Amino acid sequence: MRSVTLQTRRLMLLDTASLYFRAYFGVPESVRAPDGTPVNAVRGLLEFIDRLVKDHRPDDLVACMDADWRPQWRVDLIPSYKAHRVAVETETGPDEEEVPDTLSPQVPVIEEVLDALGIARVGVEGYEADDVIGTFTGRAAGPVDIVTGDRDLYQLVDDARGVRVLYPLKGVGTLQLTDEAWLREKYGVDGPGYADLALLRGDPSDGLPGVPGIGEKTAAKLLAEFGDLAGIMAAVENPKAKLTPSQRKRLDESRPYIAVAPTVVKVAGDVPLPGVDTALPHAPRDPAALEELAARWGLGGSLHRLLVTLQA
């Protein structure tokens, strides 16, 4: 009887905004289209994708987008959520995020190029890219590589399912491969534990206040002692539990925040994803459109190298 080898497809999920922000700040603004428009983020992102595909050989690739970078359902629970990043408040639809003037015009170009290449691009109204990534990860049958400069997604790391985060340290040529062993060494927690740690510690970059007086090290110690957030809050009720009077008081006073923060901090896993072909393309979906975009925006070698890599 012949043995059967089961093939599992490797899925790569890009936190696209995180990567094009890094490309924008990592590639000189002197990289411009023939008409003088900066295209540093566009070309930088294409180079990132080229390197990622070369180094990690995914079978499936999805560029996950922020259809709503600051969902109202999160703001309703914690009004300070990303409030400091709002550039323009709008009556209908998402508020506008503060973005460098020369980056904003590049985003539609990025979207057009990805579409012409045939790289799946998914954003869902009312959700952040993190939520799209969380839902794709939960549904994946094989290993998942999440490429992001956002540590919030460490909460999805799961060795048993082959889910890891590739965190860019310098471009995407140097990546921190974040698995459970790395998380335990760095923070003393596993993937789900990272969400609890982030909630307790707070995150000024996202406008999350955290619990006053509970920093990262204290949060890690509490989670090691009591297991998870529920265990910590049960300890607040138990006079024999090993909490200092100050910790007990601050956790007790923070109950309103702790009651809603998990919904805000944890990525959604139930986003209504559209039906898309996630297979890594080996040839452009729309060669004519891609050729026009390449000429108009001067994408040159960056695009050519990616096309060669995809065809390999």
SVG drawing of the C-alpha trace seen along z (x, -y; Angstrom):
<svg xmlns="http://www.w3.org/2000/svg" viewBox="-23 -67 41 69">
<polyline fill="none" stroke="black" stroke-width="0.4" points="0.0,0.0 1.4,-3.4 1.8,-6.1 0.0,-9.3 1.6,-12.7 -0.9,-15.3 -0.1,-18.7 -0.8,-21.7 -0.7,-25.2 1.2,-28.0 -0.8,-31.2 1.0,-34.6 -1.1,-37.5 0.2,-41.1 -0.7,-43.9 -0.5,-46.1 -0.7,-49.5 1.9,-48.6 4.2,-47.6 3.6,-50.5 4.2,-52.9 7.5,-51.2 8.3,-51.4 7.4,-55.1 9.8,-55.9 12.5,-53.4 12.7,-54.4 13.8,-58.0 11.1,-60.3 13.4,-61.1 12.1,-57.9 9.5,-59.4 7.3,-58.8 8.1,-60.4 5.7,-63.3 7.6,-63.9 5.0,-62.2 6.7,-60.3 6.3,-56.6 8.6,-55.5 5.9,-53.6 4.7,-51.9 8.1,-50.7 9.2,-49.8 6.1,-47.7 6.7,-45.8 10.3,-45.1 9.0,-43.9 6.6,-41.5 9.3,-40.3 11.7,-39.5 8.9,-37.9 7.9,-35.6 11.5,-34.7 12.4,-33.9 9.2,-32.2 7.5,-30.8 3.9,-31.0 1.2,-29.1 -1.4,-31.8 -1.0,-35.5 -3.5,-38.1 -2.9,-41.8 -5.1,-42.7 -6.4,-46.3 -7.9,-48.7 -11.3,-49.4 -11.9,-51.1 -8.8,-52.0 -10.8,-53.1 -14.1,-51.1 -16.9,-52.8 -17.7,-49.6 -14.3,-49.9 -14.6,-53.7 -18.0,-53.2 -16.3,-51.0 -13.1,-53.0 -13.5,-56.6 -9.8,-57.3 -9.1,-54.4 -6.7,-55.9 -8.3,-59.3 -4.9,-61.1 -4.4,-59.9 -7.7,-61.4 -6.9,-64.1 -10.5,-64.8 -13.8,-63.8 -16.6,-62.8 -20.3,-62.5 -20.7,-59.5 -18.0,-56.8 -14.7,-56.4 -12.7,-59.4 -9.7,-60.3 -6.3,-59.1 -3.4,-61.4 -1.1,-60.3 1.9,-62.1 0.8,-64.3 2.9,-62.4 1.8,-58.9 -2.0,-59.3 -1.9,-59.6 0.2,-56.5 -2.3,-54.2 -4.7,-54.0 -1.7,-53.3 -0.7,-50.4 -4.3,-49.0 -4.4,-49.2 -1.0,-47.5 -1.9,-44.7 -5.2,-44.2 -3.5,-44.1 -0.9,-41.6 -3.7,-39.4 -2.6,-39.5 -5.7,-39.1 -6.6,-42.3 -9.2,-42.2 -10.6,-44.9 -14.1,-44.7 -16.2,-47.7 -16.3,-48.2 -13.1,-46.3 -9.4,-46.8 -6.8,-44.8 -6.0,-43.1 -9.5,-41.7 -9.3,-40.4 -5.9,-38.8 -7.5,-37.2 -10.4,-35.7 -8.2,-34.4 -5.9,-32.9 -8.7,-31.2 -10.0,-29.6 -6.6,-28.5 -6.1,-24.7 -2.3,-25.0 0.5,-27.1 0.2,-30.9 2.8,-33.6 1.6,-37.1 3.8,-39.9 3.3,-43.0 5.1,-45.8 2.2,-45.8 2.9,-43.8 -0.9,-43.5 -0.9,-40.5 1.4,-38.6 -1.9,-37.4 -2.5,-35.1 0.8,-33.2 0.0,-29.5 2.7,-26.8 0.3,-23.9 -1.3,-25.4 1.9,-26.8 0.9,-30.4 3.8,-32.8 4.4,-36.6 7.2,-37.8 8.0,-41.2 10.3,-43.4 13.3,-44.7 15.0,-46.2 13.0,-46.3 11.8,-42.7 15.2,-41.2 15.7,-41.0 12.6,-39.5 11.9,-38.5 10.3,-35.1 7.8,-35.3 6.7,-32.0 5.5,-30.9 9.1,-30.3 10.1,-33.8 7.0,-35.3 7.6,-33.4 11.2,-34.5 10.4,-38.1 7.1,-38.6 6.5,-35.4 3.2,-34.7 1.8,-32.8 -0.2,-34.2 -3.6,-34.7 -1.7,-35.8 -0.2,-38.7 -3.7,-40.2 -4.2,-40.2 -0.8,-41.6 -1.4,-44.4 -4.7,-45.2 -3.3,-45.5 -0.2,-47.4 -2.0,-49.7 -0.8,-51.1 -0.4,-54.9 0.0,-54.4 -3.5,-53.0 -5.0,-55.2 -5.5,-52.3 -5.1,-53.6 -4.3,-50.2 -4.5,-49.8 -2.7,-52.6 0.5,-51.3 0.4,-48.0 3.3,-48.1 4.6,-45.3 6.7,-43.5 3.9,-43.6 1.3,-42.4 3.5,-39.5 4.0,-38.5 0.3,-38.7 -0.5,-36.5 2.2,-34.0 0.7,-33.9 -3.0,-33.8 -3.1,-32.4 -5.2,-35.0 -7.2,-38.1 -10.2,-36.2 -7.9,-34.6 -6.4,-38.0 -9.8,-39.5 -10.9,-36.5 -7.8,-37.1 -9.0,-40.7 -12.0,-39.1 -9.9,-36.7 -8.2,-38.4 -5.7,-35.5 -4.5,-36.0 -0.9,-37.3 -1.7,-40.9 -0.3,-44.0 -2.8,-46.4 -2.0,-48.8 -2.5,-46.2 -5.8,-45.1 -7.1,-48.7 -6.0,-49.7 -7.4,-46.5 -10.7,-47.0 -11.0,-50.6 -10.3,-49.6 -13.2,-47.2 -15.2,-49.4 -12.1,-49.5 -11.4,-45.8 -15.0,-44.8 -14.8,-46.3 -11.1,-46.3 -10.9,-42.6 -13.4,-43.3 -11.3,-46.3 -7.8,-44.6 -8.6,-41.2 -8.7,-40.9 -12.1,-39.8 -12.4,-36.3 -15.8,-36.6 -15.3,-39.1 -17.5,-38.4 -14.8,-37.7 -15.5,-38.0 -14.9,-35.0 -11.4,-35.6 -8.8,-33.6 -5.9,-33.7 -3.4,-31.6 -0.1,-33.4 -0.3,-34.5 2.4,-33.3 1.4,-35.7 -0.4,-39.1 -4.2,-39.1 -4.3,-42.1 -1.0,-42.5 -2.2,-45.5 -3.3,-47.5 -0.1,-46.5 2.0,-47.7 0.2,-51.0 0.6,-51.5 4.3,-50.6 4.9,-53.2 2.8,-55.9 4.3,-55.5 7.9,-54.5 7.8,-51.2 10.7,-49.8 13.0,-47.3 10.8,-46.9 7.9,-45.6 10.1,-43.6 11.9,-41.7 8.6,-40.8 7.2,-39.5 10.3,-37.3 9.9,-36.0 6.2,-35.2 6.9,-33.4 9.7,-31.2"/>
</svg>
